[in-house]
């Protein structure tokens, strides 16, 4: 009977120990404190079971994380890169581009038109500025003296002309740009140029003296002709002058006077009556008979 009791007690103890062992495993896995009845001999088995369970949990968690990442990346890729055939064509962008292009062309045309208007205004302002400058400045004068016509036109018994006073008389109230005297000279090399009849009267004053040798003809006559040189100088300087004063009544200059006048230049003629042609008198914007003002130029 005692044996039966002992056996029963041993069986109960083993069952209790196995139950306690199983409970302790679960407690340790769950993070609870194990029972005090844990058998030391069973410790290694419990540790192996705990390690295996932990590895299984970690593997399960890693699989869940991978599956989650794969799912999110697939969704992101699907959202970011939809198939072209699934996206309906957007006509609003093409319409907007067309409108913007049309507006740009219209704006460009307006800019071009405004540029033209500004250029016209600029040209008008420059013209007006030039006119204002001229109105506040003295008229620019060019003086051209046909010396033989001037000297031979004066009466022989009159006092010699004072070429300085003549320049002052004609240039009064004007800005004299240039005064040129066209003087024929002798072909005698022994005669000093500045002392010759047609040169000496102009040397002391502000004249540009253009000389040309006298021509001798078979009949013994001598002539000095400056028609071409004087006409060319008048036409060349006309664009920079407001007034041209021609000291000559020679009709050979009539055509040059007409051309100069077509450029808007005023032409004034100064000559003695006996050396003045009808053409020069009629063409001149102002004609002055030098005999009438002789007291101012001798």
C-alpha positions as CSV (number, residue, x, y, z in Angstrom):
1,X,0.0,0.0,0.0
2,X,2.9,2.3,0.7
3,X,4.3,1.5,-2.6
4,X,1.1,2.5,-4.3
5,X,1.1,5.7,-2.5
6,X,4.7,6.4,-3.3
7,X,4.1,5.7,-7.0
8,X,1.1,7.9,-6.9
9,X,3.1,10.7,-5.3
10,X,5.9,10.3,-7.9
11,X,3.5,10.4,-10.7
12,X,1.8,13.5,-9.3
13,X,5.1,15.2,-8.9
14,X,6.2,14.4,-12.4
15,X,3.0,15.7,-13.8
16,X,3.2,18.8,-11.7
17,X,6.8,19.3,-12.8
18,X,5.9,18.9,-16.5
19,X,3.0,21.2,-16.1
20,X,5.1,23.7,-14.3
21,X,7.8,23.4,-17.0
22,X,5.3,24.0,-19.8
23,X,3.8,27.0,-17.9
24,X,7.2,28.4,-17.3
25,X,8.0,28.2,-21.0
26,X,4.9,30.2,-21.8
27,X,5.6,32.6,-19.0
28,X,9.2,33.3,-20.3
29,X,8.0,33.6,-23.9
30,X,5.3,36.0,-22.8
31,X,7.7,38.0,-20.8
32,X,6.4,36.9,-17.3
33,X,8.4,35.7,-14.4
34,X,8.8,31.9,-14.4
35,X,7.7,29.6,-11.6
36,X,10.0,28.8,-8.8
37,X,9.6,25.1,-9.4
38,X,11.6,25.1,-12.6
39,X,13.9,22.1,-12.7
40,X,17.5,23.1,-13.3
41,X,18.0,20.1,-15.5
42,X,15.3,21.3,-17.8
43,X,16.8,24.8,-18.2
44,X,18.7,24.0,-21.4
45,X,15.6,22.6,-23.0
46,X,13.6,25.6,-22.1
47,X,16.3,28.0,-23.5
48,X,16.3,26.2,-26.8
49,X,12.6,26.4,-27.1
50,X,12.6,30.1,-26.2
51,X,15.3,30.8,-28.9
52,X,13.4,28.8,-31.5
53,X,10.2,30.7,-30.7
54,X,12.0,34.0,-30.9
55,X,13.6,33.2,-34.3
56,X,10.2,32.2,-35.6
57,X,8.7,35.5,-34.4
58,X,11.5,37.5,-36.1
59,X,11.2,35.6,-39.3
60,X,7.5,36.2,-39.3
61,X,8.0,39.9,-38.7
62,X,10.6,40.2,-41.5
63,X,8.2,38.6,-43.9
64,X,5.5,40.9,-42.9
65,X,7.8,44.0,-43.4
66,X,8.9,42.7,-46.8
67,X,5.4,42.1,-48.0
68,X,4.4,45.5,-46.8
69,X,7.2,47.2,-48.6
70,X,6.6,45.3,-51.8
71,X,2.9,46.2,-51.6
72,X,3.6,49.9,-51.1
73,X,6.2,50.1,-53.9
74,X,3.9,48.4,-56.3
75,X,1.2,50.9,-55.4
76,X,3.6,53.8,-55.7
77,X,4.8,52.6,-59.1
78,X,1.3,52.1,-60.2
79,X,0.3,55.6,-59.1
80,X,3.4,57.3,-60.4
81,X,3.7,55.7,-63.8
82,X,0.3,54.9,-65.2
83,X,0.1,53.4,-68.6
84,X,0.0,55.9,-71.4
85,X,-3.0,54.2,-73.0
86,X,-4.9,54.6,-69.8
87,X,-4.5,58.3,-69.6
88,X,-7.0,60.3,-71.6
89,X,-5.5,63.0,-73.9
90,X,-5.4,66.5,-72.4
91,X,-6.7,68.9,-75.0
92,X,-6.6,71.9,-72.6
93,X,-2.7,72.1,-72.8
94,X,-2.8,72.3,-76.7
95,X,-5.5,74.9,-76.6
96,X,-3.6,76.9,-74.0
97,X,-0.4,76.7,-76.2
98,X,-2.4,77.9,-79.2
99,X,-3.8,80.9,-77.3
100,X,-0.4,81.8,-75.9
101,X,1.2,81.7,-79.4
102,X,-1.6,83.9,-80.8
103,X,-1.2,86.4,-78.0
104,X,2.5,86.5,-78.4
105,X,2.2,87.2,-82.2
106,X,-0.3,90.0,-81.5
107,X,2.0,91.5,-78.8
108,X,5.0,91.3,-81.1
109,X,3.1,93.1,-83.9
110,X,2.1,95.8,-81.4
111,X,5.7,96.3,-80.3
112,X,6.8,96.6,-83.9
113,X,4.1,99.2,-84.6
114,X,5.1,101.2,-81.5
115,X,8.7,101.1,-82.6
116,X,7.8,102.6,-85.9
117,X,5.7,105.4,-84.2
118,X,8.6,106.1,-81.8
119,X,11.0,106.4,-84.8
120,X,8.7,108.8,-86.5
121,X,8.4,110.9,-83.3
122,X,12.2,110.8,-82.9
123,X,12.7,112.0,-86.4
124,X,10.2,114.8,-85.9
125,X,11.8,115.9,-82.7
126,X,15.2,116.0,-84.3
127,X,13.9,118.1,-87.2
128,X,12.1,120.4,-84.7
129,X,15.3,120.6,-82.6
130,X,17.3,121.6,-85.7
131,X,14.8,124.3,-86.6
132,X,14.9,125.7,-83.0
133,X,18.6,125.7,-83.1
134,X,18.6,127.6,-86.3
135,X,16.1,130.1,-85.1
136,X,18.3,130.9,-82.1
137,X,21.5,131.0,-84.1
138,X,22.8,133.4,-86.7
139,X,22.3,132.3,-90.3
140,X,25.3,130.5,-91.7
141,X,26.8,132.5,-94.6
142,X,29.1,131.5,-97.5
143,X,30.6,134.4,-99.5
144,X,31.9,133.8,-103.0
145,X,33.7,136.7,-104.8
146,X,34.3,136.8,-108.5
147,X,37.2,139.2,-108.2
148,X,37.5,140.3,-111.9
149,X,33.7,141.0,-112.2
150,X,33.8,143.0,-109.0
151,X,36.8,145.2,-109.8
152,X,36.0,145.7,-113.5
153,X,32.4,146.6,-112.6
154,X,33.5,149.6,-110.5
155,X,34.0,153.0,-112.1
156,X,37.7,153.7,-112.7
157,X,37.5,157.1,-111.0
158,X,36.0,155.7,-107.8
159,X,37.9,154.9,-104.6
160,X,39.3,151.4,-104.3
161,X,37.1,149.0,-102.5
162,X,37.9,148.0,-99.0
163,X,37.6,144.2,-99.0
164,X,37.5,144.1,-95.2
165,X,34.5,146.5,-95.1
166,X,32.8,144.6,-97.9
167,X,33.1,141.4,-95.8
168,X,31.7,143.2,-92.8
169,X,28.9,144.7,-94.7
170,X,27.7,141.4,-96.3
171,X,28.4,139.3,-93.1
172,X,26.6,141.7,-90.7
173,X,24.2,139.6,-88.5
174,X,25.4,136.4,-90.1
175,X,27.8,133.6,-89.1
176,X,30.4,133.7,-91.9
177,X,31.4,130.1,-92.4
178,X,33.8,131.0,-95.3
179,X,34.6,133.9,-97.6
180,X,36.4,132.9,-100.8
181,X,38.0,135.2,-103.4
182,X,38.6,133.7,-106.8
183,X,41.6,135.7,-108.2
184,X,43.4,135.3,-111.5
185,X,47.2,135.8,-111.3
186,X,49.9,136.7,-113.7
187,X,52.0,134.0,-115.3
188,X,55.1,136.2,-114.7
189,X,57.2,134.4,-112.1
190,X,59.0,137.6,-111.2
191,X,55.8,139.2,-109.9
192,X,55.0,138.5,-106.2
193,X,51.7,136.8,-105.8
194,X,50.5,138.8,-102.8
195,X,51.2,142.1,-104.7
196,X,49.2,141.3,-107.7
197,X,46.2,143.4,-108.6
198,X,43.5,140.8,-107.9
199,X,45.1,139.3,-104.9
200,X,46.6,142.2,-102.8
201,X,43.2,143.7,-101.7
202,X,42.2,140.4,-100.0
203,X,45.4,139.4,-98.3
204,X,45.0,141.4,-95.0
205,X,41.5,140.0,-94.4
206,X,39.8,136.7,-93.6
207,X,39.4,135.5,-97.2
208,X,40.4,132.2,-98.6
209,X,42.1,133.1,-101.9
210,X,41.9,130.7,-104.8
211,X,44.2,131.6,-107.7
212,X,44.4,130.6,-111.3
213,X,46.8,131.8,-114.0
214,X,45.5,134.3,-116.6
215,X,45.0,132.9,-120.1
216,X,46.6,134.8,-123.0
217,X,44.9,134.6,-126.3
218,X,46.3,135.1,-129.9
219,X,44.8,138.6,-130.2
220,X,46.7,139.6,-127.1
221,X,43.7,139.6,-124.7
222,X,44.0,138.1,-121.2
223,X,41.2,136.4,-119.4
224,X,40.9,134.7,-116.0
225,X,37.8,132.5,-115.8
226,X,36.7,130.9,-112.5
227,X,33.1,130.0,-113.5
228,X,33.5,126.2,-113.0
229,X,35.6,126.3,-109.7
230,X,33.2,128.9,-108.1
231,X,30.1,127.0,-109.1
232,X,31.4,123.7,-107.8
233,X,32.3,125.2,-104.5
234,X,28.8,126.8,-104.1
235,X,27.1,123.5,-104.8
236,X,29.5,121.6,-102.5
237,X,29.0,123.9,-99.5
238,X,25.3,124.5,-100.0
239,X,24.1,121.8,-97.6
240,X,26.1,123.4,-94.7
241,X,24.9,126.9,-95.3
242,X,21.7,129.0,-94.9
243,X,22.7,131.9,-97.1
244,X,25.0,132.1,-100.1
245,X,26.3,135.6,-101.1
246,X,27.5,135.8,-104.7
247,X,29.6,138.9,-105.4
248,X,29.2,138.8,-109.2
249,X,26.6,139.7,-111.7
250,X,27.8,137.1,-114.3
251,X,25.0,135.2,-115.9
252,X,27.3,132.1,-116.0
253,X,26.4,131.4,-112.4
254,X,22.6,131.5,-113.0
255,X,22.2,127.7,-113.2
256,X,24.3,127.1,-110.0
257,X,22.1,129.7,-108.2
258,X,18.9,127.8,-109.3
259,X,20.3,124.4,-108.0
260,X,21.4,125.9,-104.7
261,X,17.9,127.4,-104.2
262,X,16.2,124.1,-104.7
263,X,18.1,122.9,-101.6
264,X,16.5,125.5,-99.5
265,X,19.5,127.9,-99.4
266,X,18.9,131.6,-99.7
267,X,20.9,133.3,-102.5
268,X,21.9,137.0,-102.4
269,X,23.7,138.8,-105.2
270,X,26.0,141.8,-104.7
271,X,27.3,143.5,-107.9
272,X,27.7,146.9,-109.6
273,X,25.0,147.8,-112.1
274,X,27.3,147.7,-115.1
275,X,28.4,144.2,-114.4
276,X,25.0,142.7,-113.4
277,X,23.0,140.5,-115.7
278,X,19.3,140.4,-115.8
279,X,19.3,136.7,-115.0
280,X,21.2,137.1,-111.8
281,X,19.0,140.0,-110.7
282,X,15.8,138.1,-111.2
283,X,17.0,134.9,-109.6
284,X,18.4,136.4,-106.5
285,X,16.4,136.3,-103.2
286,X,18.1,139.6,-102.5
287,X,19.9,141.9,-104.9
288,X,22.2,144.7,-103.7
289,X,23.6,147.2,-106.2
290,X,27.0,148.0,-104.7
291,X,27.1,151.5,-106.1
292,X,24.2,152.4,-103.8
293,X,26.2,151.4,-100.7
294,X,29.6,152.5,-101.9
295,X,30.3,154.7,-98.9
296,X,30.1,151.6,-96.6
297,X,32.6,149.5,-98.6
298,X,35.4,151.9,-99.6
